[in-house]
C-alpha cells in the first residue's frame, strides 16, 4: 500500500505540474501572439506612413498619386484576417483614405473632423477599445495613419492556439503518465519478485538446514532399525510357529520394515546422488522393469503389457529403473478393486528425435484434477500408509537427468505417466538435482 500511495501521489503531482505548465504557457503564448500581431500592425502602419510621407502637397493629393502603391498594400492587408481596416486622416482629423479586408481600398470623402484623431505629440500609440485595437502612426504634421485590429478575430485565433496547445500538452502529459504507470508497475513487479525471491531464499536456507538435520537424524535411526529387524527375525525363528507371540513378532517386523523404508526414502530424497549418465536401450530397460514387477502384478491380479519399444536414453540405469518401478507400483496399488486391471509399459522416440518418451499407463481411477499438482509434493500421499516421497523422488531424479515427468488422466479411465528424457544421441549434460539438503 505504501508503494501505491507514493505512485498515486507522484501521479497527482505530475498532473498538477502539467496543468500549471499549460496555464503558464498559454498565458505566455497569448501575450506573445498579441505582441506579434500588434508589432505586425505597427509595421503595416509604418509602411503606409512611409509611402505617404514621400509625396508633396496636400494629403488627399498625395493619396491620389500613391493610389496604386496603396492598392498593393490593401491586397496584402486583405490576407491578414486580424486587420479590420486601415484609415488615413489629415491634420484636421478628416478621413482621406481607407481599406478593409472586404474592400480593397477606396478613398474617403471629407467628413466632419474627428477631434480624437488630431495629430498627437507622441510618435505612435496603441488605443484599446472593447472591440478593437487601434495603432496610430503620425504622418509628421500632415495627418495620422490608423490600423485597426479586430479583437474578436484575435480572440478566436488565440482560442485556436490554446486548443492546439491543450491537445499537445494533453498528449505529452498522457504519454508521461502512461510511462509513469508502466514504470511504477514494472518497479512494483520487481519489488514483489525480489520479495518472493528473498522469501524463497530464506525458506530454502531454513529447509536446507532442517533437511541436513533430518538426514543426520534419519541416518542415526536407520542403524538401530536394522539391528532391531535382525533381532526380531532371530526371535521369530526361536518362537513356536503359529503361536500368538509369533504373530506379534511378525507385526513388529512389518512396522519396522515400514519405518526402515520411510527412512531410506527420506535419505534418498534429502541426499540425492548425481546420475551417472550412459546410453540405455529403452527396450532392455523396460524388460528389466517388467521382470521386477511380475511378482507384484501377479499377486495383485494385474495384466502387465510391455509394448515394442525403440530408442536409447541418456540416463543412469539404476536410478531410472527405480523411477519406473516406483511409478508402476503406484499404478498397481491404485488399481486395487478395479474390474479391469492392466498396466502398459511403452517407450518411443520423441517427435523431434532428440528425446525418448517412456509411458506407464493403467486402468485405475486416476487422480482428481485438483490434486494432480500436489501429488509430487514431499510427504503428500493419497494412499493410507504411503510415505508421500515416491513421486517426489521420481520427479527429482528425472529432473536431474534433464528430463520431465508428466501425469495425465486418460479419457477412457486411468492414469498415464510420461517420463521424457534426452536421447543418447543428444549427449545432454548432467543437471543438478532440484532443491534438497
C-alpha positions in Angstrom: 0.0 0.0 0.0 2.9 2.4 0.6 4.2 1.9 -2.9 0.6 2.5 -4.3 0.2 5.7 -2.2 3.6 7.0 -3.4 2.7 6.2 -7.0 -0.7 8.0 -6.7 0.9 11.0 -5.0 3.6 11.2 -7.7 0.9 10.9 -10.4 -1.2 13.7 -8.9 1.9 15.9 -8.6 2.8 15.2 -12.2 -0.7 16.1 -13.5 -0.6 19.2 -11.4 2.7 20.2 -12.8 1.4 19.7 -16.3 -1.7 21.7 -15.6 0.4 24.6 -14.1 2.8 24.4 -17.1 -0.2 24.6 -19.5 -1.6 27.6 -17.7 1.7 29.5 -17.7 2.4 28.5 -21.2 -0.9 29.5 -22.6 -0.7 32.9 -20.9 2.8 33.5 -22.3 1.7 32.3 -25.7 -1.4 34.6 -25.7 0.7 37.6 -24.7 3.4 36.7 -27.2 0.9 36.3 -30.1 -0.8 39.6 -29.2 2.5 41.4 -29.2 3.5 39.8 -32.5 0.2 40.9 -34.1 0.5 44.5 -32.7 4.1 44.7 -34.0 2.9 43.5 -37.4 0.2 46.2 -37.3 2.8 48.8 -36.5 4.9 47.7 -39.4 1.9 47.9 -41.7 1.0 51.4 -40.4 4.7 52.5 -40.8 4.7 51.2 -44.4 1.6 53.2 -45.2 3.1 56.3 -43.5 6.4 55.9 -45.3 4.5 55.7 -48.7 2.6 58.8 -48.0 5.5 60.8 -46.5 7.4 60.9 -49.8 4.7 62.9 -51.5 4.3 66.7 -51.8 1.2 68.9 -51.4 -2.0 68.3 -49.5 -2.6 64.8 -48.1 -5.6 64.0 -50.4 -3.4 64.7 -53.5 -0.6 62.5 -52.1 -3.2 59.7 -51.7 -4.3 60.1 -55.3 -0.8 59.9 -56.6 0.0 56.9 -54.4 -3.2 55.0 -55.0 -1.5 52.2 -56.9 1.0 51.6 -54.1 -1.7 51.8 -51.5 -3.8 49.3 -53.5 -0.9 46.8 -53.3 -0.8 47.4 -49.5 -4.5 46.9 -49.4 -4.2 43.5 -51.2 -1.6 42.4 -48.6 -3.8 43.6 -45.7 -6.8 41.8 -47.1 -4.9 38.5 -46.5 -4.5 39.3 -42.8 -7.7 38.3 -41.1 -6.8 40.1 -37.9 -6.6 43.5 -39.6 -10.0 45.0 -39.8 -9.2 48.2 -41.8 -6.6 50.9 -42.3 -7.5 54.6 -42.4 -5.6 57.8 -43.2 -6.7 61.1 -41.7 -5.4 64.5 -42.4 -4.2 67.1 -39.9 -7.8 68.2 -39.2 -9.0 64.6 -38.5 -10.8 64.1 -41.8 -10.9 60.7 -43.4 -8.8 60.7 -46.6 -8.3 57.1 -47.5 -9.4 53.7 -46.0 -9.2 50.0 -46.8 -10.9 47.0 -45.3 -10.4 43.2 -45.6 -13.6 43.2 -47.6 -12.9 46.1 -49.9 -9.5 46.5 -51.5 -9.1 50.2 -50.9 -11.3 53.2 -51.5 -10.8 56.9 -51.0 -12.8 58.6 -48.4 -14.5 61.9 -48.6 -14.1 64.7 -46.2 -16.4 64.0 -43.2 -16.6 66.2 -40.1 -13.4 66.5 -38.2 -12.6 63.8 -35.6 -11.0 65.6 -32.7 -9.8 62.3 -31.2 -7.7 61.7 -34.3 -5.9 65.0 -34.4 -2.1 64.8 -34.7 -0.7 63.8 -31.4 2.7 64.7 -29.9 3.6 61.1 -29.3 5.4 59.3 -32.2 2.9 56.4 -32.1 0.4 54.8 -29.7 -1.9 51.8 -29.4 -5.5 52.5 -28.2 -7.6 49.6 -26.9 -11.4 49.6 -27.1 -14.0 46.9 -26.3 -14.0 45.7 -29.9 -10.6 46.6 -31.4 -7.1 47.7 -31.1 -6.1 51.0 -32.9 -2.5 51.5 -33.9 -1.9 55.2 -34.6 1.1 56.3 -36.6 1.6 60.1 -37.1 2.5 61.4 -40.6 4.8 64.2 -39.4 2.4 67.2 -39.2 0.1 66.4 -42.1 -2.1 63.5 -40.7 -2.4 60.2 -39.0 -2.4 56.5 -40.2 -4.7 54.2 -38.1 -4.5 50.4 -38.4 -7.5 48.7 -36.7 -7.2 45.1 -35.4 -10.4 43.2 -34.6 -10.5 41.9 -31.0 -13.0 39.0 -31.7 -10.8 37.7 -34.5 -7.7 37.9 -32.3 -9.6 36.1 -29.5 -10.6 33.3 -32.0 -7.0 33.0 -33.2 -5.8 32.7 -29.6 -8.5 30.2 -28.7 -7.4 28.0 -31.6 -3.8 28.2 -30.5 -4.9 27.4 -26.9 -6.8 24.3 -28.1 -3.8 23.1 -30.0 -1.6 23.8 -27.1 -4.0 21.9 -24.8 -4.1 19.0 -27.2 -0.3 18.7 -27.4 0.1 19.2 -23.7 -2.6 16.5 -23.0 -0.8 14.1 -25.4 2.6 14.8 -23.7 1.0 14.5 -20.2 -0.8 11.3 -21.2 2.4 9.8 -22.6 4.3 10.8 -19.5 1.6 9.4 -17.3 1.5 6.1 -19.2 5.3 5.8 -18.9 5.0 6.6 -15.2 2.3 3.9 -14.7 4.4 1.4 -16.7 7.5 2.3 -14.7 5.6 2.0 -11.4 4.1 -1.3 -12.5 7.5 -2.6 -13.5 9.1 -1.4 -10.3 6.3 -2.9 -8.3 6.8 -6.2 -10.2 10.5 -6.1 -9.4 9.8 -5.3 -5.8 7.4 -8.2 -5.4 9.6 -10.5 -7.3 12.6 -9.6 -5.2 10.5 -10.1 -2.1 9.4 -13.5 -3.3 12.9 -14.5 -4.2 14.2 -13.3 -0.8 11.4 -15.2 0.9 12.2 -18.3 -1.2 15.9 -18.0 -0.5 15.3 -17.8 3.3 12.9 -20.7 3.1 15.4 -22.8 1.1 18.1 -22.0 3.7 15.8 -23.0 6.5 14.8 -26.1 4.7 18.4 -26.9 3.8 19.4 -26.7 7.5 16.3 -28.6 8.6 16.9 -31.2 5.8 20.5 -31.7 6.9 19.5 -32.1 10.5 16.7 -34.5 9.5 19.0 -36.5 7.2 21.5 -37.0 10.0 18.7 -38.0 12.4 17.4 -40.4 9.8 20.8 -41.9 9.3 21.1 -42.4 13.1 17.7 -44.0 13.3 18.3 -46.4 10.4 21.1 -48.3 12.1 19.1 -49.2 15.2 16.1 -50.2 13.0 18.3 -52.6 11.0 19.6 -54.1 14.3 16.0 -54.3 15.6 14.9 -56.0 12.4 17.6 -58.7 12.6 16.8 -59.4 16.3 13.1 -59.7 15.5 13.9 -62.2 12.7 16.0 -64.3 15.1 13.3 -64.1 17.8 10.7 -65.2 15.3 12.8 -68.3 14.5 13.1 -69.2 18.2 9.4 -68.9 18.9 6.9 -71.7 18.2 5.4 -71.5 14.7 1.8 -70.2 14.8 1.9 -69.0 18.3 0.4 -65.7 19.3 3.9 -64.4 20.1 4.9 -65.3 16.5 2.1 -63.1 15.1 3.1 -60.2 17.3 6.7 -60.5 16.1 5.5 -60.5 12.5 3.5 -57.3 13.1 6.6 -55.7 14.8 8.8 -56.8 11.9 6.4 -55.3 9.3 6.2 -52.0 11.2 10.0 -51.9 11.5 10.2 -52.6 7.7 7.8 -49.7 7.0 9.8 -47.4 9.2 13.0 -48.5 7.5 11.6 -47.8 4.0 10.4 -44.4 5.1 13.9 -43.6 6.5 15.5 -44.9 3.3 13.2 -42.9 1.0 13.8 -39.8 3.1 17.6 -40.2 2.8 17.3 -40.6 -1.0 15.1 -37.5 -1.2 17.3 -35.4 1.1 20.6 -36.5 -0.3 20.1 -37.3 -4.0 23.1 -38.8 -5.9 24.0 -37.2 -9.2 23.2 -39.6 -12.1 26.0 -41.4 -13.9 24.7 -41.0 -17.5 25.2 -43.6 -20.1 23.3 -44.8 -23.2 20.4 -47.1 -22.1 18.4 -49.2 -24.5 14.7 -48.5 -23.7 13.6 -52.0 -24.7 16.1 -53.7 -22.4 15.3 -51.3 -19.6 11.5 -52.0 -19.8 12.3 -55.7 -19.9 14.2 -55.4 -16.6 11.4 -53.3 -15.1 8.8 -55.9 -16.2 10.8 -58.7 -14.5 10.9 -56.7 -11.3 7.1 -56.1 -11.4 6.0 -59.5 -12.4 5.6 -60.8 -8.9 3.7 -57.8 -7.6 1.4 -57.7 -10.7 0.7 -61.5 -10.3 -0.3 -61.1 -6.7 -2.5 -58.1 -7.5 -4.1 -59.7 -10.5 -2.8 -57.0 -12.9 -2.2 -57.8 -16.5 1.3 -56.5 -17.4 2.0 -55.5 -21.0 5.3 -54.3 -22.5 4.8 -52.7 -25.9 7.6 -52.9 -28.5 10.0 -50.0 -27.8 12.8 -48.2 -29.6 15.5 -45.7 -28.9 18.2 -45.1 -26.4 18.0 -42.7 -23.4 20.9 -41.0 -21.8 20.3 -42.0 -18.2 21.6 -43.6 -15.0 20.2 -47.1 -15.4 19.7 -47.9 -11.7 18.1 -44.5 -11.0 15.8 -44.7 -14.0 14.8 -48.3 -13.1 13.9 -47.0 -9.6 11.7 -44.3 -11.1 9.8 -46.6 -13.4 9.3 -49.3 -10.8 8.1 -46.7 -8.3 5.6 -45.3 -10.9 4.4 -48.8 -11.9 3.9 -49.9 -8.3 1.8 -46.8 -7.6 -0.4 -47.8 -10.6 -0.7 -51.4 -9.4 -1.8 -50.2 -5.9 -4.2 -47.7 -7.5 -6.0 -50.5 -9.5 -6.9 -52.5 -6.4 -10.6 -53.2 -6.6 -11.0 -52.2 -10.3 -12.8 -54.6 -12.7 -10.1 -54.2 -15.4 -6.5 -54.2 -14.2 -4.0 -53.6 -16.9 -0.5 -52.0 -16.8 1.2 -51.0 -20.1 4.8 -50.0 -20.5 5.8 -48.2 -23.7 8.9 -46.5 -25.0 9.3 -44.4 -28.1 11.3 -41.6 -29.7 10.1 -38.0 -29.4 8.7 -36.1 -32.3 12.0 -34.3 -32.9 14.1 -37.3 -32.4 16.2 -35.8 -29.6 14.1 -37.2 -26.8 12.8 -40.6 -25.5 9.4 -40.9 -24.0 8.6 -43.8 -21.6 4.9 -44.2 -20.8 3.3 -46.1 -17.9 -0.5 -46.4 -18.3 -3.0 -48.1 -16.0 -6.8 -48.6 -15.9 -7.2 -47.4 -12.4 -9.4 -44.5 -11.1 -6.8 -41.8 -11.9 -6.1 -38.7 -9.8 -8.6 -35.9 -9.3 -7.7 -32.9 -11.3 -7.5 -30.7 -8.2 -4.8 -33.0 -6.8 -2.6 -33.5 -9.9 -0.4 -30.6 -9.0 0.0 -31.7 -5.4 0.9 -35.4 -5.7 4.6 -34.5 -6.4 5.0 -32.6 -3.1 7.1 -34.4 -0.5 5.1 -36.2 2.2 1.8 -35.9 0.3 0.1 -39.2 -0.2 -3.3 -40.3 -1.3 -2.7 -43.9 -0.1 -3.1 -44.8 3.5 0.3 -45.8 4.9 2.2 -44.2 2.0 5.4 -42.2 2.7 4.5 -39.5 0.2 8.0 -39.5 -1.1 7.8 -41.8 -4.1 6.6 -39.3 -6.7 8.8 -36.5 -5.2 11.9 -38.7 -5.6 10.9 -39.8 -9.1 10.3 -36.2 -10.2 13.7 -35.1 -8.7 15.6 -37.9 -10.4 14.0 -37.2 -13.8 14.8 -33.5 -13.4 18.4 -34.4 -12.6 18.6 -36.3 -15.9 17.5 -33.1 -17.8 14.0 -34.6 -18.4 10.5 -34.1 -17.2 7.7 -36.1 -15.6 4.1 -35.6 -16.8 1.0 -37.1 -15.1 -2.4 -37.1 -17.0 -5.7 -38.7 -16.6 -6.9 -40.7 -19.6 -10.2 -40.1 -21.2 -11.1 -43.8 -21.2 -10.1 -44.0 -17.5 -6.9 -44.5 -15.7 -3.6 -42.5 -15.3 -0.7 -42.2 -17.7 2.8 -41.2 -16.5 5.2 -40.0 -19.2 8.9 -39.8 -18.5 10.6 -37.6 -21.1 14.4 -38.0 -21.2 17.2 -36.8 -23.6 18.1 -39.4 -26.2 21.6 -40.9 -26.2 22.4 -39.1 -29.5 21.9 -35.6 -27.9 24.5 -36.2 -25.2 22.9 -33.8 -22.8 24.9 -32.7 -19.7 24.0 -33.6 -16.2 21.5 -31.4 -14.5 21.8 -30.6 -10.8 19.1 -32.1 -8.7 16.4 -29.6 -7.8 16.5 -28.4 -4.2 17.4 -30.9 -1.5 19.7 -30.5 1.5 
